[in-house]
Amino acid sequence: MMRAYKFLLRPTAGQEAALRAMLADHCSLYNGALQERRDAYRHNSKTSVKYGDQSGQLKAVRAFDPERQGRWSFSSQQATLRRLDKAFQAFFKRVKAGQTPGYPRFKGVGHFDTVTFPKDGDGCRWDSTPHDRQTRVRLQGVGHVRVHQHRPVQGRIKTISVKREGNRWYVVLACDNVPAEELPPTGAIIGIDMGVAHFLTTSDSEHVANPRFLQAMADELAEAQQHLATFPKRTRQRTKRHRAAARKVAKLYGKIRRQRADFHHKTARAMVRDHDVIAHERLNTAGMTKSPAPKPDPDQPGGFLPNGAAAKAGLNRSILDAGWAQFLGILANKAESAGRLVVPVDARNTSRTCPECGHVAKENRVTQAKFECVRCGFAANADHVGATNVLNRAGLVLCAAA
């Protein structure tokens, strides 16, 4: 199986300056290639520039600018051009599907944060100082950068990526042929129901509290964003105070993101360790967090009726703060590595179906937390009912598969 390993880099001041220069030059290459494609298509000939054409020009570009483009890895620059090509392929795919196209845009230096090396040993080298106890990664044009390796790397390294997150630098190793670490069977089967009041509820009536990391830092984040809003949005050169305000907001969001990911990993690991089969709802969080469509007022041209957008915005914020999609992805990956089975089931009416008599009705859900069947009178916690129905549906799916 394939796995990614992410480690914190600890570069020196000189190496950090070289890393920033590397990102800036790759960003310049990306924007230049995008500009060439736009200009070629706007010409009367409607010429289409492909990846092969731009990759063939790379040698001349490096020779023309040896102080900038010439000092970085040739393969990493090809990977940057492939990144642009993938953006155009996705654009044309959306056009054919009738979706909102979203033409590829130019990248600002502050928004181009990743450089990929397609092969270990070509412009980069993992564990470049094996004789030293300290792990290092060698990057062309940067040097041997110290790595905080907190766990061993298994499998064969396919690609190495350098990523900037705020004021931190990371190296990401994509490996294949990673051996599975199967856990001993437990014989336990469980269903889970994702929620907002509780992060999740199991079919065993256990609740996992929702930490609400975004809400916990809302006041501090609002203060930082208000301070950032006092500076002009569009300016050629940010002042020192403007850059500091932007870094403060990015630092807070980064802390929230790391706290959420840590919580998801620990919760998923505990569930995978204690259960052989885990069933969950198949959730479309992107559709669930869409803003409601406006309602035109027929009696007042140009006016609109209330559509509950304010209340829906609060619910959307809570769903995104919980991070259901990220958690379910982590759960699936950990289960695969541990030899466990994760079963996604249809989420429709899981909280409206009585587990005793099977009656489905909107009126069964009395409140957000209480379920009471209008036919047989069965009463229970609504989230527990949802988890029980998820488990029952998973049993049907497994029987059908068998």
Salt bridges, closest charged atoms under 4 A:
GLU16 OE2 - ARG20 NH1 3.47
ASP25 OD1 - ARG68 NH2 3.02
ASP25 OD2 - ARG71 NH2 3.82
ASP85 OD1 - ARG37 NH2 3.07
ASP113 OD1 - ARG164 NH2 2.94
ASP120 OD2 - ARG125 NH1 3.88
ASP132 OD2 - ARG136 NH1 2.64
GLU165 OE2 - LYS6 NZ 2.66
GLU165 OE2 - LYS163 NZ 3.45
GLU165 OE1 - ARG257 NH2 3.80
ASP176 OD2 - ARG156 NH2 2.99
ASP262 OD2 - LYS266 NZ 3.19
ASP274 OD1 - ARG273 NE 3.30
ASP276 OD1 - ARG340 NH1 2.98
ASP321 OD1 - ARG260 NH2 3.03
GLU336 OE1 - ARG3 NH2 3.84
ASP346 OD2 - ARG348 NH2 2.73
GLU372 OE1 - LYS370 NZ 3.74
